[in-house]
Structure formats: C-alpha cells, structure tokens
Amino acid sequence: MKKIQQHLNVMLMGVVVVGISACSTTPNKAPVVERGVDRTQPESSHVAPAKPVVKAPESSRGTYVVKRGDTLYRIALDHGQSYSDIVAWNSLKNPNDIKVDQVLRVAPPESGSGAVAQTSTVTQSAIEVKPIVASAPVNKNAPRGDKRSYSEANLNELQKPDMVGAAVVPAAPVKTDVVPVAKPAEKPHDAPVESDGVEWMWPVDGRVVASFDDAKNKGLDIGGKMGQDIFAAGSGKVMYAGSGIRGYGNLVIIKHTSALLSAYAHNKTILVKEGQSITKGQKIAEMGNSDSDAVKLHFEIRLQGKPVDPSKYLPSR
C-alpha cells in the first residue's frame, strides 16, 4: 500500500512539472509578412492600343469631284477652263462618259511636280558681341598693387587720372545684310482691276431685262430681236462653240486672259469656231431663243470660273 502511494505521488509531481513548463514556454508564432503592392510593377500588364491617327484629307485644289447631272462642258465653264484642256489633262478617251464621284483635274498640271519650290532665305548666325575694352595707358612709375601704408602722398598718387580703371567703350551695332522682302499685293477677285488689260464693249444693243444676281442670274439678260447681231465684248480666243451645256442653248465662250472669259448664250446661229482668234466688236453670233422661253442674249463674264457682275466691266451707256 505504501508503494502504491509513493508511485502516485511521483506521477502527480510529473504532471505538475509538465503543466508549469507548458505555461512558461512561449508558443512559436508564424512570422507576419506584409504583402503590400509591389510599386515597381505596373498595376496592369494590359496596355490599351493607341488609337490610329486619322489624317485630314489632302487639299483638293485643282481637282473636281463629278456630281450627278454634270457634263464636261459645264465643269469646264464653271472652272474657266477649255473643254479640250480638261480632256487632255485627264486623258479621257470618251469625254461624254464621266461618272459620279470621278475626280477630274480642272487646273493645269504643275510643271516639275514633286519638286519642292526653293525660296531664298537668309540665315543669320548667332554673333556674340562683346564690348571693346580700352586699357588706360600704363604708368610705369605707378605703385604696384601691394599694400601701402596710409599717407597723403600715396592717396594723391592713386587719384591721378592715369590710374583710373579701364574705360569700357560700347561696341558699334552690328549691321546685317538681311533685306525684308515685301509681298506683292493680292488683287481682289470680286472687283475688276483694269479688267486685266481687256477693253470691253456691250455685246448687243438692247434693254437689260434681268440684272446680275449671284443666287439666280449669273449674268445679264439683254432683250432684242430674232437674228440680231451679237458682237464679241472683247478680244480673245474662242474656247467653246456649241450646245453641250444645258440651260445655255447655242453658246459661245471667249477666253480673254488666263482668268477672264465671256459667255454668250441662247443664240440662233453661231458664226465662229473653237480655237478661232477674235477681235473686239467682231460678229460672233445671231440672237435667238435656244433653250430659252424668250428671244434674248444671256451674257456672262467670269473671273477664274466665278461669275461676276458684267455691269462692273462694261462701259456705262
């Protein structure tokens, strides 16, 4: 019995020791690692593709896009060009077969296309201008720049004119040979300037029955009699003679300069041919009512293809 009691005491003490050890031992804690965002890496590996840059269409100067109802003759008239020139510039095999949205050249091809026009420019290099320093005459007997004791003699010697510091002479301004080039004054297109050397006259005797209206009437309508003589309003060359432009009937177009032309519509008879040289006052047609509801002459003057008021060109009467 006594042995059993001793054995129990030993077991009890062992349990107590184990409990004390468990309470005094610090449990192992898992290391805490801060899982922050790696700022050196981009937040997203997906980069949106850049949008394609859409360039504006190039200038269509000198070209024309054909619209429904256009004819080559009408396009030539509206741009102040010869029908045959437009045919040649576009290498048209069948001038009557032009299609909607077709791009036509309506101005002469530029000579030496692709060559960059060189303009003379004067480049002035940077010039560093430094002032000219004129040294005062050196006095060999003047004292050196060492330290001196104060005395009236030394003070008077330092105040002599030949001991004054270097004088600075301002540099003369640098002249350049750059001469500004004045741009020539541009001529307004809405008003005639000496008519570009063209001497004008009225193409027919008659009363003006319809004046110029840019929105409705592109010229002057002059009334008269069937078969009345119609004269060239100025010297030039016949650019067109025919009836291929709708609304004009039998039409004569005379080109006077590279920018000015005159048109004579609704004629009964045409008396000139394309390419023929014409003098001012020469009879070119007879008045009629072709493609018109009345006997009259529809007269136009166009500047670079744009209709202008003929009354500003014709002499007063």
Secondary structure, DSSP 8 states (H G I E B T S, - for coil): -HHHHHHHHHHHHHHHHHHHHHHHS-------------TTS-S-S---------------TTEEE--TT--HHHHHHHTT--HHHHHHHTT-S-TT---TT-EEE-S---TTTT-----------------EEE-----TTS--SS-----HHHHHHHTSGGGS--EEE-------------------SSS-SGGGG-----SS-S-EEE--BTTTBSSEEEE--TT-EEE-SS-EEEEEEES-STTT-EEEEEE-SSSEEEEEEEEEEE---TT-EE-TT-EEEEEB-TTSSSSEEEEEEEETTEEE-GGGTS---
